[in-house]
């Protein structure tokens, strides 16, 4: 029988790479947190659609302390018809991970734990490892698609996708959603599973309470490529109305700046008050947070936004919609909750914050959040999760 070592193998479905440096960066932060307690090896397989890294297969590895990351890039011929390409890509991905792990476990002992992050597609690898090497696996879930509010969700996906997701979740040793709300959504689909909530994580190096104040009252908002989810356009409509009432504020929006959003700001003549930064680095986000007066999330659906946790760790009060796991982290002591898509409520909330934001104790907000979401806290929870088994 093959020996088992103390290393932990992580199999993420999303992870930062040269293909997309922001994809699954919150999963990478979980890995960093865990590596403060235990050795962890992340293996991520990603298709290089544009063949910018390889036209075949390329494996890159790096190590930082207890964290080893192996990124396997693969490409498929760009001349194949769509359906054929999808089938070929699936076959090639399966061949790659089987070859990689067969060879890897010839030279290395089996991991003590396999941990999948986002059930599909990495869970397919875990199922194969469980069948061939008898190694059990955990599943952390971050996907918002278990909610019917998301346009591309579990319920309108193909039957093949639904079958494999349910099987991956059902055979997992334990399912770890980032919020209670997400856990309930998963339980509705697969009732007979064991749940343990472990929230998202925030860097204790960057996101700290700062005494550096901003003379201008500053709202901050995080947008994304999913404009429907973040509802940034609705936010801008509210700020266009606010500008008619008072001008003692600014709004800084970080993340991908969509042309439609920029054009709206110009059309409504609020460019003096609304500024887009585009995609910025993690430490630059922290610098914005530390000088912000209020963070706003006007999302139509969410799980547990890292951006809200990061703002809280900097002591910044929140305006957020009552969606997903947000009511689990925002309360009367650290912010204002409003109904999703209600621009009247948002306008009222921003005016309340302009007048009363100083009633929120930034130090108390920061201390409470840091004790829940910092690297050492979440890393310890992950480490203890494995030790319980």
C-alpha positions in Angstrom: 0.0 0.0 0.0 1.3 3.4 -1.0 2.4 5.7 1.9 0.5 8.9 2.7 2.4 12.1 3.6 1.3 15.2 5.5 1.1 17.4 2.3 -2.3 18.7 1.2 -3.3 18.7 -2.4 -5.5 21.5 -3.7 -7.4 21.2 -6.9 -9.0 24.5 -7.9 -11.4 25.1 -10.8 -10.3 28.8 -10.7 -6.9 30.1 -9.9 -4.6 32.9 -11.0 -2.4 32.2 -14.0 -0.8 33.8 -17.0 -4.2 33.3 -18.8 -6.0 35.4 -16.2 -4.2 36.8 -13.2 -7.4 37.7 -11.3 -9.3 34.5 -11.8 -9.8 32.8 -8.4 -7.4 35.0 -6.6 -9.5 34.6 -3.5 -8.8 30.8 -3.7 -5.1 31.6 -3.9 -5.4 33.7 -0.7 -7.0 30.7 1.1 -4.0 28.6 0.0 -1.6 31.3 1.4 -3.5 31.3 4.7 -3.4 27.5 5.0 0.3 27.4 4.1 1.1 29.3 7.3 0.1 26.1 9.1 0.6 23.2 6.7 2.4 22.4 3.4 0.0 22.7 0.5 0.5 21.9 -3.2 -1.9 23.6 -5.6 -2.3 21.9 -9.1 -4.4 23.9 -11.5 -5.1 22.9 -15.1 -6.1 25.8 -17.5 -6.8 25.9 -21.2 -4.8 28.5 -23.1 -7.4 29.5 -25.6 -5.3 32.1 -27.4 -2.2 29.9 -27.3 -0.2 32.7 -25.7 1.8 30.4 -23.5 1.8 27.1 -25.4 0.3 25.4 -28.4 0.5 22.0 -26.7 1.2 21.5 -23.0 3.4 23.5 -20.6 3.9 23.0 -16.9 5.1 25.7 -14.6 5.8 25.5 -10.9 6.8 27.9 -8.1 7.2 27.7 -4.4 6.7 30.3 -1.6 7.5 28.8 1.8 4.9 26.0 2.4 3.0 26.8 -0.7 3.8 25.1 -4.0 1.8 26.0 -7.1 1.8 23.9 -10.3 0.0 25.5 -13.3 -0.5 23.2 -16.3 -1.4 25.0 -19.5 -2.8 23.2 -22.5 -4.1 24.3 -25.9 -6.4 22.8 -28.5 -6.2 23.4 -32.3 -8.0 26.6 -33.2 -9.3 25.2 -36.5 -11.7 22.6 -34.9 -15.5 23.2 -35.0 -16.9 24.3 -31.7 -18.5 21.0 -30.6 -15.5 18.9 -31.7 -13.2 21.3 -29.8 -15.2 21.0 -26.6 -15.0 17.2 -26.8 -11.3 17.2 -27.6 -10.6 19.7 -24.9 -12.3 17.5 -22.3 -10.4 14.5 -23.5 -7.1 16.3 -23.5 -7.6 17.8 -20.0 -8.4 14.3 -18.6 -5.4 12.8 -20.3 -3.2 15.5 -18.9 -4.2 15.2 -15.3 -4.1 11.4 -15.3 -0.6 11.4 -16.8 0.6 14.0 -14.4 -0.7 12.4 -11.2 0.3 8.9 -12.3 3.8 10.0 -12.8 3.8 12.3 -9.7 2.6 9.5 -7.3 5.3 7.2 -8.7 7.8 9.6 -7.2 5.9 11.0 -4.3 3.7 9.7 -1.5 0.0 10.3 -1.6 -1.4 13.5 0.0 -3.1 13.3 3.3 -5.9 15.5 2.0 -7.3 16.4 -1.4 -9.3 19.7 -1.4 -11.3 20.8 -4.4 -12.2 24.5 -4.8 -15.4 24.9 -6.9 -16.9 21.6 -7.8 -16.7 21.7 -11.6 -14.3 20.9 -13.3 -11.6 20.2 -10.7 -13.9 17.8 -8.9 -13.6 15.4 -11.8 -9.9 15.0 -10.9 -10.8 14.3 -7.3 -13.3 11.7 -8.3 -10.6 9.9 -10.3 -8.1 10.2 -7.5 -10.7 8.8 -5.1 -11.4 5.8 -7.3 -7.8 5.0 -8.2 -5.8 5.9 -5.1 -8.6 5.8 -2.5 -8.0 9.3 -1.3 -11.0 11.2 0.0 -11.6 14.8 -0.8 -13.2 18.0 0.5 -15.0 20.6 -1.6 -15.0 24.3 -0.9 -17.6 26.1 -2.9 -17.6 29.8 -4.0 -19.8 29.7 -7.1 -22.9 32.0 -7.1 -24.6 29.8 -9.7 -26.5 27.8 -7.0 -28.8 30.8 -6.8 -31.6 31.0 -9.4 -31.0 34.8 -9.5 -27.9 34.3 -11.5 -28.6 34.1 -15.2 -26.2 31.2 -15.9 -27.1 29.0 -12.9 -27.1 25.3 -11.9 -30.8 24.9 -12.7 -30.6 26.0 -16.4 -27.2 24.2 -17.0 -27.0 21.1 -19.1 -28.0 17.8 -17.5 -24.4 16.6 -17.8 -23.1 19.5 -15.8 -25.8 19.0 -13.1 -25.1 15.3 -12.9 -21.3 15.8 -12.3 -21.7 18.6 -9.9 -24.2 16.6 -7.8 -21.9 13.6 -7.9 -18.8 15.6 -6.9 -20.6 17.2 -4.0 -22.3 14.0 -2.8 -19.1 12.0 -2.7 -17.1 14.7 -1.0 -16.1 14.1 2.6 -17.3 17.5 3.6 -18.6 20.6 1.7 -17.2 23.9 2.8 -19.3 26.9 1.5 -18.1 30.4 2.3 -21.5 31.4 3.8 -24.5 29.9 5.5 -26.7 31.1 2.6 -24.6 29.3 0.0 -24.6 26.2 2.2 -28.4 26.2 2.2 -28.5 26.6 -1.6 -26.2 23.6 -2.0 -28.2 21.5 0.6 -31.4 22.1 -1.4 -29.7 20.4 -4.4 -27.8 17.7 -2.5 -29.4 17.2 0.9 -27.3 14.4 2.3 -24.0 16.2 2.7 -21.9 17.5 5.7 -21.4 21.2 5.7 -18.9 23.4 7.5 -18.7 27.2 6.9 -15.3 28.7 6.4 -15.5 32.3 5.1 -13.3 34.1 2.6 -10.0 35.4 3.8 -8.4 38.9 3.9 -4.6 39.7 3.9 -3.5 40.9 7.3 -0.5 42.5 5.5 -2.4 44.9 3.4 -5.9 45.5 4.8 -5.5 47.3 8.1 -7.1 50.2 9.9 -5.3 53.4 8.9 -5.1 56.8 10.5 -4.6 58.4 7.1 -7.8 60.3 6.4 -9.2 61.5 3.1 -10.3 65.2 3.1 -12.9 64.4 0.5 -15.8 62.2 1.5 -15.2 59.1 -0.6 -17.5 56.3 -1.6 -15.8 53.2 -3.1 -17.3 50.5 -5.2 -16.0 47.3 -6.8 -17.2 46.5 -10.3 -16.6 43.4 -12.4 -17.1 42.0 -15.9 -20.5 40.8 -14.7 -22.3 44.1 -14.8 -25.7 42.5 -14.2 -24.5 41.1 -10.8 -22.7 44.2 -9.5 -25.4 46.6 -10.8 -22.9 49.3 -11.2 -25.1 51.1 -13.7 -27.9 51.3 -11.1 -25.3 52.8 -8.7 -24.3 55.4 -11.2 -28.0 56.4 -11.8 -28.2 57.0 -8.0 -25.1 59.1 -8.0 -26.4 61.2 -10.9 -29.4 62.0 -8.7 -27.3 62.6 -5.7 -25.2 65.1 -7.6 -28.4 67.3 -8.1 -28.7 67.5 -4.3 -25.1 67.9 -3.0 -21.6 67.8 -4.3 -19.5 67.2 -1.2 -18.4 63.6 -2.2 -16.6 61.5 -4.7 -17.0 57.9 -5.8 -14.0 55.7 -6.8 -14.9 52.6 -8.8 -12.2 49.9 -9.2 -12.3 46.9 -11.4 -12.8 46.5 -15.2 -14.2 49.9 -16.5 -16.9 49.0 -19.1 -17.3 51.6 -21.9 -21.1 51.8 -21.2 -20.4 52.9 -17.6 -17.8 55.5 -18.7 -20.2 56.9 -21.4 -23.0 57.2 -18.8 -20.8 59.2 -16.4 -19.9 61.6 -19.3 -23.5 61.8 -20.5 -24.8 62.7 -17.0 -21.9 65.1 -16.4 -20.8 63.5 -13.2 -17.2 62.8 -14.3 -16.0 65.4 -11.7 -17.4 63.1 -8.9 -17.0 59.6 -10.3 -13.5 58.1 -11.1 -12.7 54.7 -12.6 -9.3 53.1 -11.7 -9.6 50.0 -13.9 -8.2 46.7 -12.6 -5.6 47.4 -9.9 -3.4 45.2 -7.8 -4.4 43.8 -4.4 -2.2 46.2 -2.4 -3.6 49.2 -4.4 -7.1 48.1 -3.5 -6.0 48.1 0.2 -4.7 51.7 -0.2 -8.1 52.8 -1.6 -10.0 51.0 1.2 -7.9 52.7 3.9 -8.8 56.2 2.7 -12.5 55.4 1.8 -15.4 56.8 3.9 -18.0 54.2 2.8 -17.9 51.0 0.7 -21.0 50.3 -1.5 -22.1 47.0 -2.9 -25.3 47.3 -5.0 -25.3 43.7 -6.2 -28.3 41.8 -7.4 -26.8 38.5 -6.2 -23.7 37.6 -4.3 -22.2 34.9 -2.1 -19.7 36.5 0.3 -17.9 39.3 -1.5 -14.2 39.6 -0.6 -14.4 43.3 -1.2 -16.9 43.8 1.7 -14.6 41.8 4.0 -11.6 43.8 2.9 -13.4 47.1 3.6 -14.5 45.9 7.0 -10.9 44.9 7.9 -10.0 48.5 7.2 -12.8 49.8 9.4 -14.9 51.1 6.5 -18.7 51.1 7.0 -20.8 49.4 4.3 -23.9 50.0 2.2 -24.9 46.7 0.7 -27.9 44.8 -0.6 -29.6 42.0 1.3 -28.5 39.2 -1.0 -26.7 35.9 -0.6 -24.4 35.8 2.5 -24.2 39.6 2.8 -26.6 39.9 5.7 -24.4 37.4 7.6 -21.6 40.0 7.6 -23.2 43.4 7.5 -25.3 44.7 10.4 -26.3 47.9 12.2 -22.9 48.2 13.8 -21.0 48.2 10.6 -23.3 49.4 7.8 -26.7 49.7 6.2 -28.6 46.9 4.4 -31.0 47.8 1.6 -33.1 45.8 -0.9 -31.5 44.7 -4.1 -32.2 46.9 -7.2 -33.9 49.5 -5.1 -32.4 52.8 -6.2 -34.6 54.9 -3.9 -33.3 53.0 -0.9 -29.7 53.4 -2.1 -30.1 57.2 -2.6 -31.5 57.4 1.0 -28.6 55.3 2.3 -25.8 57.3 0.7 -27.4 60.5 2.1 -27.6 59.0 5.6 -23.9 58.0 5.3 -22.9 61.5 4.2 -24.6 62.9 7.3 -24.0 60.2 9.9 -20.9 58.1 8.8 -19.0 59.2 11.9 -21.3 57.3 14.2 -19.8 54.1 12.9 -16.7 53.2 15.0 -14.0 52.3 12.5 -11.7 50.8 15.1 -14.5 48.5 16.4 -15.5 47.5 12.8 -11.9 46.7 11.9 -11.1 44.7 15.1 -14.3 42.6 14.7 -13.6 41.8 11.0 -9.9 41.1 11.5 -10.7 38.5 14.2 -13.0 36.7 11.7 -11.3 37.0 8.3 -7.5 37.5 8.6 -5.0 34.9 7.2 -4.1 33.3 10.6 -7.8 32.9 11.5 -8.9 31.2 8.3 -5.7 29.3 7.9 -6.2 27.8 11.3 -9.8 26.9 10.5 -8.7 25.0 7.4 -5.9 23.3 9.2 -8.3 22.2 12.0 -10.8 21.0 9.4 -8.3 18.4 8.2 -7.2 17.5 11.7 -10.7 16.6 12.7 -10.9 13.7 10.2 
